[in-house]
Amino acid sequence: MEAEWPEHFQPEVVKDGFGGKLTSYTIALEAWRRGLQVTFLDPELRKYRIQDDSGNAVTFIRSRPHMTTWDAVRVANNKFKTNAKLRAAGIPVPESAIIEPSQDTLSVLKERARGIGYPVVIKPLKGSMGHGVFSGISDEQMLEDRYRDLIEMDGPAPIVMESHIVGEDYRVLVYSSRVVAACKRVPANILGDGESTVETLVERKNALRRKNPFLSKGLIKHDREVEDYLRRQGHTLSSVPARGEYLQLRSAANASAGGDVIDVTWNLPRELRQAAVKATQAIPDLYCAGVDILFNDHAGQVEGNYAIIELNAHPQIGVNMYPTQGQGVDVPRHILDECFPDSRRSCPKNVASLYFPLNNLLGPLHQGAIEAISPRPLARHRYSMRLSLVSDEALKVTADNQQALARLARQHRISGGIEHLDDGKVRLMVAGGRRGTSRFLHSVRATLKDDFTHQEKWNGRIKEGFDARTSRVGSR
């Protein structure tokens, strides 16, 4: 099944948020479209506040609202403590032990592994996005090698060792004791075509991932783990896999490590839904979480065939919005419905293409000139009139003209822009209310001394504000 992404957050609209800012940007964008006030409090878009006209406000750290306390975050960030909390609540979890590289010797490491039983998993006590996770460790030599790899990456930081759970990797997003979305994550992989090398197949897959708002920051990278996986399957980067040959490239299924994402929101077994909610509730004041579950979905039954391995208090919602297969979930809508139940999207057909220029807003924050900044509130008319107009004659738009157009656009609450075509004519993209658009165009015709008789409906994305600086594009 081909992937379908939320209509209101298509790539061309959220391009400013590609990568690490995606979660915050999509939530803030949804709030802005509802007429809520959005205030950014740091240049990396990590912290921001959303407020309604009644003064009700929620401060977010990425996807986490302030209803999740710091005590809850500290527990969720500690994989060993999380494991203990879930075990005490009767939730299936792996066997777990702590390794202190600064104190424990290799003999202690191997003793712990024998106590848990091979295969085992080792990973940082505190970490995210699959960083440093080594699973399927089957013997002492492999354990020692992976242990040294982890020390090389993270230094002598505490490590968690767990029993290896057989199963597919599921991420379930729980918000306010309700499952909002779920996906299955598949480790980085390629499929042979009988003609291309492994390296070429990886490059092609990365080219597709760059177009995905979330996966664009999780490309498949060449490293020791990838080379080891290829070698075990009888391949190198220069090999040509047979047509239809499936090659797994990593152990961890995290999308940030090059993995694929399959939406399973409507196919998630009821028992896993209940377990995900129960796990979130096992940590006091954990309002939302990304619940990571390993589930052997080939076993024929759910009970006895799954374990919850981690909770993430700052879940990346892009993994549920932009899958590689299936229907992406409109997570920002669910979050705003939960946090601001009196707010709703208005004129849904009109707002899906509206966005505010994130990078322009964050500039003063980066420079340290201000401590907070808000996008201009969305106009009530929601830009119901949207037109593209081309001048009748070749025109030269002077600096004075540009200033006049920018002033007129602010006066009549117009968004859009102006660009030169290769034939010397000018195209205007204009979006506003009916009365304001009519008055703006009347003034534009007088300012530029052209009737702009050729006009048609503009169906493109609409950035808040009017860019009067002319750019050059090909004639269309």
N, C-alpha and C positions, 0 to 999 in steps of 0.2 A: 504493500500500500504506500502510495506517495505521501509525503508529508504535507500537511495543511497547517498554516500558522494563523493565529488570531487576526481577524480582519482589522482590528483597531491598532495593531502593532506590527504592520508590515515592515520589512527591512528598510525601505526607502524613507519611512517616517521616523524610525528609531535609530538611524545611522549614527547620530551623534553619541549614542549610548553603547555602541558595539564594544564588547569586552567587559571590563570590570564595572562600568557604570550602568549596565543594562538593567539590573534589578531596580535600582533607585530611580532611574529615568522613567521606566515604564509605569511605576507606581505614581510618581510625581505627575507624569503626563495624564494619567487617568484622573487624578485629583483635579488638575487644572482644567481639564475638559468638563468636569462637573461643576465648575464655578467655585471650587474650594481654593483657599489661599495656600500657596506653596512657598516655603522659604528655605533656601539652601544655606547650610551653616558651615560647610567646608568645601574646598575646591575639588576634592576627589569624589564628591557626591556620596560620601559615606554617611553623613548625618544631615537630616532635613526635617522640617516640621510642616504638617498639614493642619489647617484650621478652617472651621466653618464660620458662618456669620454669627452664630450664637456664642462663639468663643470656645467651643469644644476643640481641643487640639491633641494631636498625637505626634510625638517625636519618634522618628524612625532612625535606626542604624541599618541601612540597606533594607532588608525585608522585615527586620525585627522591630515591632512597635515597643514603646516604653512599658507596656503592660508586662513584658518579660523582664524580670529583675536581673540585676547583675549577679546575684547569687545563683540564679538558675543558669545563666550563661557560663559561669565558672564551672558548674557541675557538668554541663553539656560539653564544654571544651576539654574536659578531662575524661579520656576514654575509659580509664580504669574505674573512676568514680561512677560514671554513667553505667557501666556494666554492673557494678554492685547495686546501684539503685534499681535497675530493671530486674535483676535477679531477685532482690528482696520483694518486688511486686509480683513475682511469679511469672515473669515474661521470659521466654526462651532466649538465652544469650550464650556466646561461646565461653569455654573455660578461659581464664585470663590470669596473667601474672605481670608484674612490673620488673623491668631490668634497669639497673642504674649503671650505665657504662663507666662512670667515674669511680665506681666501687666494686661492681661485680666482675668476676673474671670469666674467661671463656668457659671454664669448667662449670661455673654457676649457670651460665647461659644454656649450656647443653643439658645440665641437670633439670632445669625448668622445662625444657622441651621434652625430655623423657617423662617428666611428671604429667605434662599435659597430653603427650602422645602425638607422634607425627601423623599427618603433616601439620605444620603450624604456620602462623602468620606473624610477622613482626611489622610494627609501624610506630611512628612517633606518638608519644603520649598526647601531645597537642599538635594537631595538624588538620589540614582540610584539602579538598580537591584531589585526593588520591596521592598526595605527595608522600613519598617514602614508604608506600605500602607494598610489602612483598608477601605474596601468598603462595600456597602450595609448596612450602619448603619441606622436603621429604626425607632429608638425612642430615647428619652432623656437618658434613663438608659444605653442603649447600647453605645450611644455617650460618656457618662461619663466614662464608663468602658474602651473603646478603647482609649480615650484621656489619661487616666491614664497609659495605657499600653505604649503609645507613649512617654509620659514624662519619664517613667521609662527607656525606651530604649535610648532616645536621650537627656534627660535633658530639660531645658527650652528653647529649640531652636524654632524659628518661625515655624508655621504649616500652611499649606494650607487646607482650607475646600472647597470642590467642590460638585456640584450636581452629583448624581450618574447617569451615562449614561448606559442605557441598551444596551448591545452588546457584541460581541466577541472581543477579544484583538488581534490587528494586529500590527506587527512591519514592517515598510517599510523603507528600506535603500536607501537613496538618496545620490548620489555622483555627484557633478558638474551638478546639475539640471537635473539629470537623475535617474529614478528608477532602481536600480541594482538588488534588491531582495526584497521579501516580505514573511512573514510567519504569521501564526495564532498561538497564544500562548494559551494553555489550562491550567487552574489551576491544581496544583498537585492533582492526583487522583489515585485510584486503582480499579481493576475489580475483583469481587469475583469469586472464583472457587468452592464454596460449601464445601471446605475441609480445607482451610488454614485460619489462623487468620489474622486480619488486620496487626498486627506487622510483620508477615511472608511475607505478600504480599508487604508491604513497603520495606522490606529487599531485596526481589527479584527484585523489580523495581529499587532499588538503585544499585544492582549488575549490571544491564544492563546499568544504567546511568554512572557507573564508566568506562565503555568501550567507552563511547562517549567523544571525545576530548573536547567538550564544556560543555556538561551536567555533566561531572564528577565533576565539582566544584559546582553543584547545586543539592545536594542530598535532599531528603525529610527528614526533621528533626522532631522529636517529640517535640512539644511545646504547649503552651496554645491554640493557634489558631486551631491547628490540633485537639486537644482534644475537643474544642468547636464544631467544624464542625462534628466530629464523634458523639458527644452527640446529636446534633440536628437531626441527621439521625438515632438515636437509636442504636448507636454502641460505643464500646470502643476498645482499642488496642487489647484486647483478644477476641473480637467477631469474629465469622466466617460468613462473608457475603455470601449470596446465590450465586449460579452460575449465572454469568452475571450481578450481582448487581453492579452498578456504584456508587462509593463513592467519592465525591469531598472533598479535605482536606484543601484547602485554598481559599481565595477570590482573591488575586492577581495572575495573570497568568504568571508572570515572570519565565523564565526558571531557573534563579538563585535561585528561591524559590521552586524548585521541579516540575515546570510545564513542560508539553510536548510541542513539537514544530512541526507544520505541514507546510510544504512549500506550498505557494500559489502564487509564483511569476508569473506564467502564467495564473492564474485564478483571479487575483486581478482586480476588476472592474475599468474601465477607470476613473471614477469620483474620486476614491480613489487615483489613481496614480497622477492625476492632483492636488488633494488637498495636497498630500504629498510634491510635488515639490513646490507648492505655499507657503506652510507653511515654508519650508526651505528658500525660497526667501524672506519671510517676515522679517527675521532676517538679517540685512546687514552683508555681509562678512561671512556668514555661508556656507562654501563650501560643507560640508557633514553633514548628521544627520541621526539618527535613529528616525523615526517619529512614535509615538505611537497613534494608532487610535482605538476607540471603534466603532464597526459597527454592527448594528442589521441585520445580513445577512439573517434573516428569514422574514424580513418585505416586501419583494417583490420588493422594489426599493431602490436606494442608497440615493437619495436626502431626507434630513430630518431625516435620520436614522443613522447618524454617527457624531462623534465629535473627534477632535484631542486633546489629553490630555497632551502630553509632547513631547519635542524634546531632543534628547541626542546628544551632540556635539562630544562625544567620543564613538560611537556605537561599541558594541561587535559584530564583524562580524561572530564569531563562531555560533551564533544563526541561521544565514542564511546558513551556510556551513554544519552544522551537525544536521539536524532535526531528530525527532523520526519517522516521516512519510514524504515520498516524496523525491524529488531530491534536494540535497543540491547544492547551487550555488557556483561556483568558484569565490568568491568575490575578492581574491587577484589579479587574472588575470584582472578583470575589473578595479581595482584601479590602477594597473601599466599601463594598456592601457591608462588610463585617464591622469595620472601624467607624464608618459614617453611614449608618443605615438610613438616614433621612435624605441622603444625596442619591441622585440617579443621573445616568447619562441622558442628555436631552438631544433631540434630533440626531439619533444615532447615525443616520446616513451622512450627515454633515460633518460630524466630528472625527470620523475615522481617518481623515487625511490631514487633520490639524496637528501642528506641533510647534513648540517654541524652540528657539535656537540655543541649545544647551551651552555650546562652547563660547558663544558671545556673552552669555550670562556669567559663566564661571571665570572669565578673564579677570575682572576686578578682584575676585576672591583669591586667585592665584597670585596676583600682584600684592596682596595684603592691604589694598586700599580700603576695603570694607570688611565687616565681620559677617554680614548676611546679605542675601539678595533674593528678590522674588521676581518671577516673570509677571509681565503685565496681565491683569485678569482678562480672561477670555471675554470677548465682546458678546453681548446678549443676542445679537443677530446671528451668531455662529457662522458668519460669512455665507449667508444664504444665496447671495448673488456672486457668481464666479465666472469671469470672462477672460478670454484671451483676444487681444486686439492687435492688428498689424497696421502700421501707418500706410497711407496711400502713396507717399513719396519717400525718397531717401532723406534721412534726417541726421543732423548732428546734435546730440544732446550735450549742451555745455555744462560746466560746473554750476553756473547759476541756475540752469534748468533743473539740475539734480537736486539742488537745495530747495527749490520751489516745490518740486514733486514730493520730496520727503516731508516738507511742511504741510502740504495739502493732504497727504496720506495720514499724517497724525491727526489733523483736524477732523477728517471724515472717518476715522477708524478703518483705514484700508490696509490690507496686507497684500503682498505680491512683490513685483519687481519689474525691471525694465532691462531689455537686452537688445543688442544690435545683431541683425542678420547679415549674412555675407553679401546680400545685394544692396546693403546700405539702409534698408528699411529698419524700423524699430518695432519690437513686439512688447506689449504691455500685458502683464498678468495681474489681474485686479480681482480682489475678493473683499466683499463688505456687505453691509445691509443695502437694501434696494435704494433708499433715499440717498444715503451717503455715497454709494457707488455712482449714482446718476450725477450728483453734484461734483464729485471728484473728476469724472470724465469730462464734464462740461469745462472745468477749469484746466484740465490737461490739454484739451483741444485748443483752448485759447493760449496756453503757455507755449506749446510746441508748434502751434499754427498748422495743424493737420487734422483732418476730420476722422481719421481712424475708422473708416466705414466698414472694413473687413473685421468682423468679430464672430466669435463662436464660444460655446461653453467651455470653460476650463475645468478639466477633470483631474488635474495633477494634485500633488501634495501641497499644502499651504503652510508656510512658515509664518508665525506671528511677526508682524512688522513689515515694513516696505523697504526693499533694497533699491535705492535710486542710482546706485553705481552701475553703469552699463557694462555688460559682459558681451562677448562675441560668440555667437553660435552659428551653425550652418542653417541655411534656409530650409524651411519645412512647408 
